[in-house]
Amino acid sequence: MSGPGPTLLITVFYILSVLVFLPAYMKNKKPYKLRAIIRYYNIFQIVSCCSIIYMLNRKQNVKKFRPGRLHELALLPGGGHFLETFTRCRSFV
């Protein structure tokens, strides 16, 4: 993006949507019931995080995973893809 124009336009559209358009759209509607969906999502997040920690700590894949040693993640099944993506994302920062 060149210049502040596109970013400013997106920001103004977002603020108008949140403060004007969406409240008017939801004025006569009932709130969504998301309790069950959020519960299942949270359970999925807990299970996936636990499985990642388990994979990182398995002795047959990585002796001892420590932050700052991302090259060890390449030893995990599918880890090369993660390492490649992380390296690409890190280069933008």
N, C-alpha and C positions, 0 to 999 in steps of 0.2 A: 504494500500500500504506500502510495506516495502522498505525503502531507497528512494533516490531521482531519481532512474532510470525511473519508470513509469511517474512521473511528468515531468521530463526533456524530455522524448520521446514525450509526448503529447504537450508540449510547442514548441518543435522543429517542429513537424508536423503542428501545428497551424500557426507558423510563415512562414513556407514554403508554406502552402496553401494560406495564405493571400498575400504574397509578390511574389510568383512565379506561382503556379498552377492556381489560380482563375483569375488573370489578363490575363494569356495566354488563358484560357477558354473563357473569355468575350471579347477578343480582337476584333472579327468580329461580335459581337452581339449588337443589339440595347438595350438601357437601358430599364428596366422594367418600366411600367406605374403603379405606386402604389398610386397615389394621392387619388383616390376614396377609395381604401382599407384602407389607413391610416386615411382618414377622418371618415369613418364608425367606425374604431377601436377607434379613439379618442372620438367620440360620445358615443360609448359603455362604455368606461372608465369613462367618466363624469357621465353618467346615473347610472352606477353601484356604483360609489363612493357616489353620492348623495343619492342613495337608502340605502346604508350602514349607512351613517350619519343619515338619517331619522329614520332608525330602531333603531339606538343607542339612539336617542333622544326622541323616543316616550315614553310618560309618563306611558303607561300601561305596558311596558316591563322593562324599567330601569328608576328609578326616575331621576338620574342625572349621566350620564356616565363621569367618570374622568379617565385619564390615571393612570395606576397603580392599577386599580380595575378590573382586567380581569375576576375575578370570576363572575362579573355581566353579562358578555357576555353569560354565560351558560343559562341565562333566555331567551335569544332570540331564535326564532325557528331555529334549526340547530346550535345554538351557542355552544352547548356542543362539537360538532365535531371540531369547530374552536379552542376552548379552549384546547382540547386534543392535537390537532396538534401543536398549539403554544407551549404548555408545552413540547412536545416531541422535537420540534426544538430548543427550548431554552436550553434544557439540553445538546445539543451538543456544545453550545457556551462557 
